[in-house]
Amino acid sequence: MTFRSRTIRLAALFLAALICARLVVAQDAPLQGPLQALDEYVNKARAEWGTPGLAIAIVKDDKVVFAKGYGVRKLGESATVNERTLFAIGSAGKAFTAAALAVLVDEGKIKWDDPVTKHLKEFELYDPYITREITIRDLLSHRTGLDRGELLWYGSTLDRDEIIRRIRRQKPTYSFRSTFTYNNIMLLAAGQIIPAVTGKSWDDFVKERIFTPLGMTASNTSITAFKALDNVATPHARLGDNVQAIPWRNVDNIAPAGSINSNALDLAQWLRMQLGEGAYENKKIVSSGAVKEMHKPQMIIPYNPQSPGTTLDAHFTSYGFGWFLHDYHGRKVVQHGGGIDGMTALVAMMPEEKIGVAVLSNIQGSQLPWALMYRVFDAYLGLPQHDRGATFLAALKSAQERAKAAAKKVEDERVKGAKPSLPLEQYAGTYQDEMYGEATVTHEEGKLVFRYSPAFTGELEHWHYDTFRVKWPNPTVTESLVTFTLNAQGKAQEIKVPGMADFKRVPAGTATAAAR
């Protein structure tokens, strides 16, 4: 190790120690002023939502005024959550990709309105016009017209470059730049501009240019880093009437859109930098102009007044670069949630009031983080303290009841005794979709098995006629009813998998389109 590297390492360790020392004081100090009732409310709301563990950090006027953990890392075990417990932050990590690109903008290496093909030479979309015109700004603001295409990455074995290569076969759902269409793969493409320009991976660049100068020493970009760590929350999901621990989901192949893991203390530093317009501890991480660009509306989102939590009482909603934007009692809110299997997170700010909130929880599909965000905002704005958690929970339970009713309707419409058109072995074969690639149906011991990826492999249980039910290995993914269609000769020609694709049968010896 050189003298210079030793000096840098010691300085980083000193900075981390200084940050931790300040935060311990904030953690141990009794709550006063606007936050004096927060502790009791968090405990009450966590119990009502059935959240095993939760951590929250609050920043006000460039100070971490609160950082604390609640509950347990894993149900059935005694290890508790504290302000240093690691959680997945999911899509709240998109803003880190935007900030990393902002570093390159500040250095003059890229521009927000550069064509994507200027840096990703092989980047191609279905429409040649969009391929030519699409910019980095478009990638970051979800206005490409492309629907999600999630199964290219979720539970798949495809790497980052192959996912981007295959997206060229996805037909646009909407006109280019006409509609907000949330798309993780476009954020992946934005992240891949970083290695194209710098020669460093997205992971290494984020660590070097964002994590390290902010003293975010615990944060990482992959669950593979957990092997040597102890203070890590376990993912949970509500399965039926019970909350259960579930396995971690590796999302490294979509990392720029949502693979970051962090804790309350680290995210407090990220909030300080954002609220400081790019400055942190008298250092410029990114320029104030870049922060303003990231926090500026880039794409209008049609406002849904029925949305129960994320945009409460808003008059407008829009999207910046990795941030959702809306108003709340005359103030601008900059926020982004994140959810992966078994985890829900939220990072939010009210820049005019210099308030920042980070909430991390180890349960899937919860709106409790938004309830806590509004609780903090209301406290500092001097507004009445409404029980947002109870309101959002009631809305969630109502939605769950509607889902149960819809599932019962499907069950009631099942035609009992309706047999398949063909002997089971005649449904077996290789099927393919141009973008998603190959799926197989095999006949094994008198049963059919569908295989697409490790996350989407399951036994086909006959439902009625040529429709079969498949239960996926991940219990948090809803079971599907898949239907075979027959051609004029009465042979299985296609298998329709709702929410996935329509896979067409491939004649023996024919290569799939996605493989070409």
N, C-alpha and C positions, 0 to 999 in steps of 0.2 A: 504493500500500500504506500503510495507517495505521500509526501508531506502535505501537498494540497488536498488530496482526497481525505487524509486523516483530519485535516482542519475542517473541511466541509462536513464530515460525518459528526465531529464533535459539536460543531455549531448546530447541526440539525437536532442532535440529542439534547443540547441545552435548550433549544427553542421548544422542543416537545415537552421537556420537563417543566419549563416555565408555563406553558399552556396548561398542563395538567395541574400545576400548583394553583393557578388562578381558578380553575374549574372546580377543584375540590372545595375551595372556599364557597363558590356559588352553590355547590351541591349540599354542603352541610349547613349553610346559613338558613335560619328560619324564614319562611315565606312572609313577605310583607307587602303592603300597598296593593296594587291591582291583582297580584297573584296569590293573595293570602288564602283564598278558598280553593285554589287549583288542585292541591294535593288530594283533598277529600273527594273532589269531583272525579279525578282520574281513577281513583280506586273504585268508586261507585260505578262509573261507566264501564270500566274494564270488566267488572263482574257481570254486569248486565249483558255485555256483548259476548261473554265467554271467551275472552282473549287471554291465552295463557301468559304471555309476556309482552311488555311494552316499554319503550324508552322515549323520552322527550327532552329536547333542548330548546331553550328560548334565548334569543339575542335581542337586546334593546340598546340602541345608541352605542353600538360597537362593543358591547360588553355581554358576556354570557351570564345571564341573570338566573338561569335555572337549567339544571341538567340532572336527570334522575331516571332510574329504571324501576319497573314495577313487575311483580309476578315472577314466573319461572321461565327458564329457558326451554324446558320440556315438561309436559304434563307427566305426573307420576314421579318426578325427580325433584330433589331439593335445591339444586343450583339456581340461584336467583338472577334476574336480569339487573344489570346496573348500567350506568351511563357509558361504559366501555364495551358492552356486549355487541357483537357484530350481528347485523341483519342484512338481508338482501334489500337493495333500494329499487330494484327493477327499473322501470322507465323514468324514474327521477334522475337516473344517470344520463339521460339524453342531454341534459344541460352541460354535463362534463365534456361530452363530445363537441358541443357547440363552443365551449370555452377553449378547448384544445385547438379547434380550428381558428378561433379568434386570435390565439397566440401567433398562428401563421399569418393571419391577416395583418396583425400589428408589425410583423417582421417583413412584410411585403412579399411573402412567398406565394400567397394566394389572394384572391378577392372573392367577396361574397357572391358576386355575379359572374364569376368564371364559369364557362361551360364545364360540366362534369367531365366530358371527354378530353378536356385539356390536361387533366391529371390522371384519369382512369382511361387509358387509351382503348381498352377493350370493352368499355361500358356500352351496353346496347339495350334499348327497349323495343317493344313490339312495333311502335310507330316511329318511323325514321325521323319525322319532324320533331317529336319529343326528344329523341336521342340527340338531335343536333342542338335543340334549344334549352334543354334542362340545365339548371345552374345549381351551385351549392346552396343558394338561398332556397330554391325549390325543394331540395332534399330535406333541409332542416325544418321546413314549415308545412310539410304534409299537404302539398298542393299539386301532386303529380298526376292525379286522376286514377292512380292504381289502388285497387283494393288490397287487403292485407297479405294474402298469400302465405299465411303463417306456417303451414305445414312443410314449407321448404326448410324451416329451421327448427321448429318445435319438436323435440324428441327425435330429430333426424341425425344422421351421421355425416351430412354434408358440411364441408368447411366454408369459411367466409367467402372465398373467391368463387366457389362453385355455386353458392346460393345466388350471388350477384350475376353469375353467368346465366343461370337458369331463368332469372326474372325477365329476360328478353322475350320469353314465350308467353308472358301474362298480358292478356288484352286489357286495355284501359276500361275501367268501369264508368268513368266520367271524363269530360273534356279536360284537357290540360289547363291547370290553374283556375278552374271554374269552381271547385268544391273542395272543402276540407276532407281529406281521406287519410286517416291515420295509417301509417305504414312503417313498420319496424325495419323492413329491408332497405328502405331509402335512407334511414339513419345509419344502417350498416355501411351502405355505399359512401355516405359522408365520412364515416370513420375510416374507411379504407383509403381515403385521400391522404390521410396522415402518413402511412408508410410509403405511399407513392411519392410524396414530396420530400419526406425526411429520411427514408430508409429505416426508420424505427417503427416497431409495431405500435398499434393504437394503445395497447396496454402499457408498454414502456414509456411512451410519450406522455400519457396521462399521469403516470406515477412521477415522472421526472419534472414535468412543467406545471402540474396542478397539485397533486398530493404532497410532494416533498416541500415546496415553498410554503404551503399552508399548514405544515406540521401534521398532516393527516396520516400519521405513522401506522395506524391500524388498518386503514382502508386497503382493499385489494380489488382486483378485476376478475377473479375466478374462484370458484369454490374449491379448486384444487389447492389453494393456499391454506385451507382449513386443517390440513393434516397435522400441522405443527402447532395448532392453536387450541385453546381450551374454552375461552369465553365467547361461545358462538351459540346463537339461538337456533332451535330446531323448528322447521316449518310444521304448521298444523292446518287442518282443514275440517270443516264441519261435514261429516258423512252421516246422512240421516239425521238422527237427533243427537249425535255425539261428536265431540271435537276429538280428533285423533292426530297423532304425529304422522307425518308422511316424509318420504325421502326428499333430499335436496334435488333440484333440477339443474343440470349443467346447461348453461346457455352461452357458453364461450363462443359458439359459432355466430351469435348475433350480438356479441359483446358491446359494441358502440351504442346499441339501443337499450341495453339494460342488464349488464352482468356485474355491476359494481356492488360490493358489500362494504358497509361502513357502520359506524356507531354514532351515538348522539353527540359525543364530544367532537369528533372529526367534522361532522356535518355543521356544527356550530361555527367552525372556522370557515367553511365554505360559504355559509350565510353571511358572515362578517365581510368576506371579500366581495360578495354580490352586492350587499348593502353599501359597501364602501366604494362602489363604482370601479371595481377592479383593483383597489388598493388593500393591502393587508400588512399590518405592523410596519407601516411606512414604506412598504415595497409595492411596486406595481406588478401585478401578476398579468393583467390584461388592461388595455386602455379603457378609460371611461367611455369613449365613443363606441368601443366594441360592446361593452355591457349595455349601453343604451340601445344598441342595435338588437341585441339578444332579447331585451325586455320590451321591444317595440312590436306592435301588431304587424304581422306579416301576412296573415290569412284570417279572414273572418270565419267564425264558426256560428252557424245558425243557433240562436239561443233557444234552449228548451226549458221553459219555466217549470216543467214537471220533474226535472232532474232534482232529486231530493237532497243532494249534498254538496257536490263539488263547486257549484256556482250559485250558492244561496243568495236570494234577493238581488241578483245581478240584473243589469240592463243591457249589457253586451258581453260577448265572449269572443275571444280571438286567440291566435297562437303566434308566439314569437319564434325564437330559435331554442327549442327544447323547453319551452315554458308555456303553460296556459295562462291567459290574461283575462281578467274580468274586474268589475267594480264591486265595491262593498261599502255602503254608507259614504259615498263620495270619494273613496280612496281606491287606488289601483292595487289589485292583488296579482302577484306573480307567483305561480305555484305549479307543481307537477307531482302527481302521484306515481306510484309504482307498484305493480303486483306481479309476482311470479308464483309458482306452486307453493302455497303455504305461507306466503309473506305479503304484507301490505305496508307501504311506506308513503310518506308525504313530506315534501320540502316546500315551504311557502314563505312569502315575504309580503309586507306592506311597506314599500320603499319610502313613501312620504313620511311615515311614522318611525322609520328605522327599526321595524320589528321583523324578526325572523323566527320561524318555528320549524323544527324537524320532529316528526313522529314516526317511530319504527315499531312494527308489531309482527308477531309470528303466527298470524292466522290469515287465511286467504279470504278475499272478497269482503273486507270490512270497510265501513265508512266512518269508523270511530276516529281515525286520524283527522278527517275533515271536521268532525264535531269538536275535536280538541283545538284545531286551528281557529275556528270561529270563537271558541271559548276564550282563547288568548286575545284575539283581536277585540272582542267585546270588552274584555277587562281593561285593555289599554285605552280604548275609545270611550270608556265610561258608559257603555250601553248596558241595558238590562241583561242579566246572566240567564239566558234561556238554556234549557236542557236539550241542546241539539242532538245529543247522543240518543235520547229517548225518541225524538222525532224521526231521526234517520233509521233507528232500529225498527220502529213501527212500519216505515215505508218498506224496509227490507223484508220484514215478515209478510207484508201484503204481497210483495213480488214473489216470494217463495210459495205462498198459497196459490197465486195465479199459475205458477209453474207446475205445481202439483195437479191443479185442475186440468191444465193442458196435457199433462202426461196421462191422466185418467181418461181424457177424451180419446187419445191415441189408443189406449188399451180397449176402450169400449168399441172402437171402430174396427178392431181386429176381427177378421172373419174366421171363426173357429172351424176347424176341420178342413179348411181349404189347403189342398196339398200342392207341392211344387210341380211345375210343368214337366220337369226332367228328372231322371235319376240323379242323385247328388253328384256322382263322379263326372257328369257331363257339364257341370258348372265350373269344374276345376280348369285352371289354365293361367296364362300370363296376360295381364291387362296393363295398359299404360295410358298416362296423360302426358301431353307434350311438355308441360312444365314440371310436374311433380315426379314424373318418371314411372318406374315400374311397381306394380302391385301384383301379388300372386294369390291365387286361391287353390288350395290343395285339398285332396280328399284323403283323410287319415282316420283309419279305424271307424269308418262309417259316419264321419263328421267332416264338415268343411271348415277350413281355417283360412282366414284372411291375413295377409302379411304385407304391410307397407314399410314400416319402420319399427324399431323396438317399442316405441310408444304407441303404435297403432297396429298391433297384432292381436288377433283374438279369434275365438271359435264362433262360427256363424250358427246361431240357433234359429231353426225355422220359425217364422212368424205366421205368414200366410201367403199363398200363391208363390210368387218368386221373390218375396221379400224375406230377409233374415235379420235377426237382431244380433249385434255384436257388442260385447262388453270389453272395454279397453283395459290394459294392465293398470293404468293410472286411475284410481277410483274417483279422482276429482274431475275427470273428463267424462261428460255425459255419454251414455251408451247411444249407439246409432242404429237406425233401421236402414239397411242397405238393400237395394233392389237390382236384380238382374233384368235386363231386357233381352228379348229374343229376336233374331232376324227372321226373314221370310222362310228360311229353311228350318226354323224351330230350334236353332242352336243359340246358346248364350253368347251375346255379342258385346254387351256392355254391363258394367256394374256401377251404379250410382251411389256414392257415399256422401250424404248431406254434409255440407260444411267443409268438404274436402275437395272432391273432384268427380268427374264422370270418366272412369277408366275404361278404355276400349280394348277389346280382346286383340292380342297380337298373334298373327300366324306364327307357327313354329319357325325358328331360325331368323326372325326379323328383329333388328336392333330397335330399341326404343328411341323415340325422338329426343328425349332429354339427354340420352347418352351420346348423341351425335354432335 
